[in-house]
Amino acid sequence: MQRVTMQPMMRRLGQRFVTLLRGAGLVAMMVSILVALSGAAVAAPDRGPKVYLLRGFMNVFSLGLDELSAKLEARGIRSEVYNHTSATRLADEIASEYKSGKTRPVILVGHSAGAAAVVDLVAALGQAGVPVALAVTLDISSRPIPGGHVATFLNLYSTNGALSKGPGFRGNLVNMDLGKNPQVGHFTIDKVEEVQAIILRYVASAAGRGGPRRQPAAAHAAMAPRT
């Protein structure tokens, strides 16, 4: 009888197995590259829309804006948090970046004293010929907006009242009363998830990243937007 040896067959199987492993390694490497590229695509770019968030008094009562900034960055929208005392410096910085084409559109969000700074910024940017796509104020004291060109000015308030249009203001003003929501107060309005969801929806629309703005029912059934 002819003796059958298994060695050549085993060698051939081993070679095929090594080839498969090499192929799998190549595939894994390609997957890693694709994952890295997809992650880079989500990261906020160096140009395009930017959201400037301004904290209130003493820089410690508006930490919900930091949460909001993190959510914006996760969506690929540039954002940065500032103290309300930075408004004068920011006006020059924003005007320069807008005119160079680096930051367009401009989006402003502020809480308490930071909200008052947003009103001042809108007026200063209007004088510099810089339009604002969206301005959001959180529980600012009732006052007129003296000037500026804002596509949409959204005022969300609880303990304080509505804003009004001054003689130099051009744009759509929306006042939304959140006072009947027990979770929303002057020191909490920036941290309530439903309020942040409203802001994120408006920002996405202004930045060209979303569809029509919808008011979430979960925020509070009694929220009453007025123009």
Secondary structure, DSSP 8 states (H G I E B T S, - for coil): -----SHHHHHHHHHHHHHHHHHHHHHHHHHHHHHHHHHHHHS--SSEEEEEEEE-GGGTS-THHHHHHHHHHHTT-EEEEEEGGGHHHHHHHHHHHHHTTSEEEEEEEEETHHHHHHHHHHHHHHHTT--EEEEEEES--S-EEEEEEEEEEEEEESSS---EEEEEEEEEEEEEE-TT-TT--TTTTTT-HHHHHHHHHHHHHHTTSSSS----TTT-TT-EEE-
